[in-house]
């Protein structure tokens, strides 16, 4: 990895070291800080303090950039400024409110027929002529995302020893918010993963990733997105006019919505479900889970009432849930 080159190299390097020392992977944050260092080395070569001009040059929206991406770029630079202030160094902190509120993408809500078509297509994936065992991995990884409500990145980064096929559990490490959690396999998924493990083990004995590429490493998110597009095409699933294309993350939404609706159909109290669902999904803020109640397609009357009610007074004990 190339050395930092700007006048802020010292504090940038110490911030990255600090984040790693407290147990955070900080890969995305480091990438943004290194890009910021490149900009400073090129455009502000003589600056050893973080000025407003430097910070705002970085914060400016880029052509075609989504506000969420802009926010992800800005956050590490805010962290750098605060880190420098703690070190007694002069630094300008990008004000709150820039670039504005995060935009929550409206997910594609899969119908039961679409889900059946999607997984049928996954079962007919052909092997790659370039090696790898995509015909085994594609059906398994998308089943785990849907059946367990995983984030696609969580599924992609699973290690073989994170899955306990004796106990039927999956250990999710360093998920969003850098918290760990454990989820439990249904009987059907448990059996499916046992069979997958035996078949993939023939080709990759002693592997570290649960889903190894042809070199035995982890797949990138680009591969997951490309596979999902292939499945959508094979299943004949098209977005509605003007709507974004379905994403792998939408399988997580489908899992949660089905869980909520099943609870309502069974006559169970949805208020009692929410804190457990927050833990299962790895949400630090129960409002992130509450969002799914607004997406459920076939609201039970009580669910419709609750979806228009603030959460904090209903479930105050869930405010400090774990992500």
C-alpha positions as CSV (number, residue, x, y, z in Angstrom):
1,X,0.0,0.0,0.0
2,X,1.4,3.4,-1.0
3,X,2.5,5.8,1.8
4,X,0.5,8.8,2.7
5,X,1.9,11.9,1.0
6,X,0.1,15.1,2.1
7,X,0.9,17.4,5.0
8,X,-1.9,15.7,6.9
9,X,-0.2,12.2,6.6
10,X,0.6,12.1,10.3
11,X,-2.9,12.6,11.7
12,X,-4.5,10.5,8.9
13,X,-2.2,7.6,9.7
14,X,-2.8,7.9,13.4
15,X,-6.6,8.0,12.9
16,X,-6.4,4.8,10.8
17,X,-4.2,3.1,13.5
18,X,-6.6,4.2,16.2
19,X,-9.6,2.8,14.4
20,X,-7.8,-0.6,13.9
21,X,-6.6,-0.6,17.5
22,X,-10.2,-0.5,18.8
23,X,-11.1,-3.4,16.6
24,X,-12.8,-1.8,13.6
25,X,-11.9,-3.0,10.1
26,X,-12.2,0.6,8.8
27,X,-11.5,-0.4,5.2
28,X,-13.9,2.0,3.6
29,X,-13.0,4.8,5.9
30,X,-9.3,4.2,5.2
31,X,-9.9,4.2,1.4
32,X,-11.7,7.6,1.6
33,X,-8.9,9.1,3.8
34,X,-6.3,7.9,1.4
35,X,-8.2,9.5,-1.5
36,X,-8.5,12.7,0.6
37,X,-4.7,12.5,1.2
38,X,-4.1,12.3,-2.5
39,X,-6.3,15.3,-3.1
40,X,-4.5,17.3,-0.4
41,X,-1.0,16.3,-1.7
42,X,-2.0,17.5,-5.2
43,X,-4.1,20.6,-4.6
44,X,-2.8,21.7,-1.2
45,X,0.8,20.5,-1.1
46,X,2.0,23.0,1.6
47,X,-0.9,22.7,4.1
48,X,-0.3,21.0,7.4
49,X,-3.6,22.0,8.9
50,X,-7.1,21.0,7.8
51,X,-8.6,24.2,6.5
52,X,-12.2,25.0,5.5
53,X,-11.1,25.3,1.9
54,X,-9.6,21.7,1.9
55,X,-12.6,20.2,3.7
56,X,-15.2,21.8,1.5
57,X,-13.3,20.9,-1.7
58,X,-13.6,17.3,-0.6
59,X,-17.3,17.7,0.5
60,X,-18.5,19.2,-2.8
61,X,-20.9,16.9,-4.6
62,X,-19.5,15.1,-7.6
63,X,-21.2,14.7,-10.9
64,X,-23.8,12.0,-10.7
65,X,-23.0,11.2,-7.1
66,X,-25.8,10.0,-4.8
67,X,-26.3,11.9,-1.6
68,X,-25.6,8.7,0.4
69,X,-22.3,8.2,-1.4
70,X,-21.4,11.8,-0.7
71,X,-22.2,11.3,3.0
72,X,-20.0,8.2,3.2
73,X,-17.1,10.2,1.7
74,X,-17.6,13.1,4.1
75,X,-17.9,11.1,7.3
76,X,-14.2,10.0,7.6
77,X,-13.0,13.6,7.0
78,X,-15.3,14.8,9.8
79,X,-13.7,12.1,12.0
80,X,-10.2,13.2,10.9
81,X,-11.0,16.8,11.9
82,X,-12.2,15.8,15.4
83,X,-9.2,13.5,15.8
84,X,-6.9,16.3,14.9
85,X,-8.7,18.6,17.4
86,X,-8.1,16.0,20.1
87,X,-4.4,16.0,19.2
88,X,-4.4,19.8,19.7
89,X,-4.1,20.4,15.9
90,X,-6.0,23.0,14.0
91,X,-8.8,21.5,11.9
92,X,-12.1,22.6,10.3
93,X,-15.0,20.3,10.9
94,X,-17.5,20.0,8.1
95,X,-20.8,21.2,9.6
96,X,-23.7,18.9,10.3
97,X,-26.3,19.0,7.6
98,X,-23.9,18.6,4.7
99,X,-24.8,17.0,2.4
100,X,-28.3,16.6,3.9
101,X,-30.4,13.7,5.0
102,X,-29.6,10.2,3.9
103,X,-32.0,8.9,1.3
104,X,-33.5,5.5,2.0
105,X,-33.9,3.5,-1.2
106,X,-37.4,2.2,-1.8
107,X,-36.9,-1.6,-2.1
108,X,-38.4,-3.9,-4.6
109,X,-41.1,-6.0,-2.8
110,X,-40.9,-9.5,-4.3
111,X,-44.1,-11.4,-4.7
112,X,-44.2,-15.1,-3.8
113,X,-44.2,-16.0,-7.5
114,X,-41.2,-13.9,-8.1
115,X,-39.3,-15.5,-5.3
116,X,-40.1,-18.9,-6.5
117,X,-39.0,-18.0,-10.0
118,X,-35.8,-16.4,-8.7
119,X,-34.7,-19.5,-6.7
120,X,-35.8,-21.8,-9.5
121,X,-33.4,-19.9,-11.8
122,X,-30.6,-20.2,-9.2
123,X,-31.1,-23.9,-9.2
124,X,-30.3,-24.0,-13.0
125,X,-27.1,-21.9,-13.0
126,X,-24.5,-23.4,-15.3
127,X,-20.9,-23.8,-14.2
128,X,-18.4,-21.2,-15.3
129,X,-15.9,-22.1,-17.9
130,X,-13.3,-20.0,-16.0
131,X,-13.4,-22.2,-12.9
132,X,-15.1,-21.8,-9.6
133,X,-18.2,-23.5,-8.4
134,X,-20.8,-20.8,-9.1
135,X,-23.5,-23.5,-9.7
136,X,-23.2,-24.5,-6.0
137,X,-22.5,-21.0,-4.5
138,X,-25.2,-18.9,-6.2
139,X,-28.2,-20.9,-5.0
140,X,-26.7,-21.2,-1.5
141,X,-25.6,-17.6,-0.9
142,X,-28.9,-16.1,-2.0
143,X,-30.9,-18.6,0.1
144,X,-28.9,-17.5,3.1
145,X,-29.5,-13.8,2.4
146,X,-33.3,-14.4,2.1
147,X,-33.9,-17.1,4.7
148,X,-31.8,-15.4,7.4
149,X,-32.3,-11.8,6.4
150,X,-28.6,-11.2,6.0
151,X,-27.0,-8.2,4.5
152,X,-25.4,-9.3,1.2
153,X,-21.9,-8.3,2.5
154,X,-22.5,-10.4,5.6
155,X,-23.2,-13.5,3.6
156,X,-20.3,-12.8,1.2
157,X,-17.8,-12.5,4.0
158,X,-18.9,-15.5,6.0
159,X,-16.1,-17.9,7.0
160,X,-16.6,-21.6,7.0
161,X,-16.0,-21.7,10.7
162,X,-18.7,-19.1,11.3
163,X,-21.3,-21.7,10.4
164,X,-21.8,-24.4,13.1
165,X,-23.5,-27.2,11.1
166,X,-23.8,-29.3,14.3
167,X,-25.7,-26.6,16.3
168,X,-27.4,-25.0,13.2
169,X,-26.1,-21.5,13.9
170,X,-24.4,-18.8,11.9
171,X,-22.1,-16.3,13.6
172,X,-22.1,-12.9,11.9
173,X,-18.9,-11.0,12.6
174,X,-18.3,-7.2,12.4
175,X,-21.7,-6.5,10.8
176,X,-23.0,-2.9,10.4
177,X,-22.0,-1.0,13.5
178,X,-19.1,-3.5,14.0
179,X,-21.2,-5.7,16.3
180,X,-21.4,-9.5,16.2
181,X,-24.6,-11.6,16.4
182,X,-25.7,-15.2,16.0
183,X,-28.6,-16.3,13.9
184,X,-30.3,-19.7,13.7
185,X,-30.9,-22.0,10.7
186,X,-34.3,-23.4,9.9
187,X,-34.4,-27.2,9.5
188,X,-34.7,-26.9,5.7
189,X,-31.8,-24.4,5.4
190,X,-29.7,-26.5,7.9
191,X,-30.1,-29.6,5.6
192,X,-29.4,-27.5,2.5
193,X,-26.1,-26.1,3.9
194,X,-25.0,-29.5,5.1
195,X,-25.3,-30.7,1.5
196,X,-23.7,-27.6,0.1
197,X,-20.8,-28.0,2.6
198,X,-20.1,-31.5,1.4
199,X,-20.2,-30.7,-2.3
200,X,-18.1,-27.5,-2.1
201,X,-15.6,-29.2,0.2
202,X,-14.7,-31.6,-2.6
203,X,-13.4,-28.7,-4.6
204,X,-12.1,-26.5,-1.8
205,X,-11.0,-28.7,1.2
206,X,-9.8,-26.6,4.1
207,X,-11.2,-23.4,2.7
208,X,-11.5,-20.3,4.8
209,X,-14.5,-18.6,3.1
210,X,-17.9,-20.3,3.2
211,X,-18.3,-19.2,-0.4
212,X,-14.9,-19.4,-2.0
213,X,-14.0,-18.1,-5.5
214,X,-11.8,-20.1,-7.8
215,X,-8.7,-18.9,-6.0
216,X,-10.2,-19.8,-2.6
217,X,-10.7,-16.2,-1.6
218,X,-13.9,-14.2,-0.9
219,X,-16.0,-12.9,-3.7
220,X,-16.4,-9.2,-4.3
221,X,-19.8,-7.4,-4.1
222,X,-19.5,-6.9,-7.9
223,X,-19.8,-10.7,-8.4
224,X,-22.9,-10.8,-6.1
225,X,-24.6,-8.0,-8.0
226,X,-23.8,-9.5,-11.4
227,X,-25.1,-12.9,-10.3
228,X,-28.3,-11.3,-9.0
229,X,-28.8,-9.5,-12.3
230,X,-28.4,-12.8,-14.1
231,X,-31.0,-14.4,-11.9
232,X,-33.5,-11.6,-12.4
233,X,-33.1,-11.9,-16.2
234,X,-33.6,-15.6,-16.1
235,X,-36.6,-15.3,-13.8
236,X,-38.2,-12.6,-16.0
237,X,-38.4,-10.1,-13.1
238,X,-38.4,-6.5,-14.3
239,X,-38.8,-3.3,-12.2
240,X,-42.0,-1.3,-12.6
241,X,-41.8,1.8,-14.8
242,X,-39.6,4.4,-13.2
243,X,-38.6,2.1,-10.3
244,X,-35.0,1.0,-9.6
245,X,-33.9,-2.5,-10.4
246,X,-34.2,-5.1,-7.6
247,X,-31.0,-5.5,-5.6
248,X,-29.6,-8.4,-3.6
249,X,-30.4,-6.4,-0.4
250,X,-34.1,-6.6,-1.3
251,X,-34.0,-10.3,-0.3
252,X,-33.3,-9.1,3.2
253,X,-36.3,-6.8,3.0
254,X,-38.4,-9.8,1.7
255,X,-37.3,-11.9,4.7
256,X,-38.3,-9.2,7.2
257,X,-41.6,-8.4,5.5
258,X,-42.6,-12.0,5.4
259,X,-41.7,-12.4,9.1
260,X,-43.8,-9.4,10.1
261,X,-46.8,-10.6,8.0
262,X,-46.6,-14.1,9.3
263,X,-46.7,-12.8,12.8
264,X,-49.8,-10.7,12.0
265,X,-51.5,-13.6,10.2
266,X,-50.9,-15.9,13.2
267,X,-52.5,-13.3,15.5
268,X,-49.4,-12.6,17.5
269,X,-48.6,-9.2,19.0
270,X,-46.4,-7.3,16.5
271,X,-45.2,-5.0,19.4
272,X,-43.6,-8.1,21.0
273,X,-41.9,-9.1,17.8
274,X,-40.0,-5.9,17.2
275,X,-37.1,-6.0,19.8
276,X,-36.4,-9.6,18.8
277,X,-36.4,-8.7,15.1
278,X,-34.0,-5.9,15.8
279,X,-31.6,-8.3,17.4
280,X,-32.0,-10.8,14.6
281,X,-31.2,-8.2,12.0
282,X,-28.4,-6.5,13.8
283,X,-30.0,-3.1,14.2
284,X,-28.6,-0.7,16.8
285,X,-31.6,1.6,16.4
286,X,-35.1,0.0,16.6
287,X,-36.4,2.7,14.2
288,X,-34.4,0.9,11.5
289,X,-36.6,-2.2,12.2
290,X,-39.7,-0.1,12.5
291,X,-39.2,1.0,8.9
292,X,-40.1,-2.5,7.7
293,X,-43.6,-2.3,9.2
294,X,-44.3,0.4,6.6
295,X,-43.2,-1.9,3.8
296,X,-45.4,-4.9,4.7
297,X,-47.7,-5.4,1.8
298,X,-50.7,-7.0,3.6
299,X,-50.9,-5.1,6.8
300,X,-53.0,-6.6,9.6
301,X,-55.3,-3.9,11.0
302,X,-53.2,-3.6,14.1
303,X,-50.1,-3.4,12.1
304,X,-51.5,-0.6,10.0
305,X,-52.3,1.3,13.2
306,X,-48.8,0.7,14.6
307,X,-47.1,1.7,11.4
308,X,-48.3,5.2,11.9
309,X,-47.3,5.4,15.6
310,X,-43.9,6.5,17.0
311,X,-41.8,3.7,18.3
312,X,-40.1,5.2,21.3
313,X,-43.0,5.2,23.7
314,X,-44.1,1.8,22.6
315,X,-40.8,0.0,23.1
316,X,-38.6,2.2,25.3
317,X,-36.7,-0.9,26.5
318,X,-35.6,-1.5,22.9
319,X,-33.8,1.8,22.4
320,X,-30.4,0.3,23.2
321,X,-30.7,-2.7,20.9
322,X,-27.6,-4.1,19.4
323,X,-26.5,-3.7,15.7
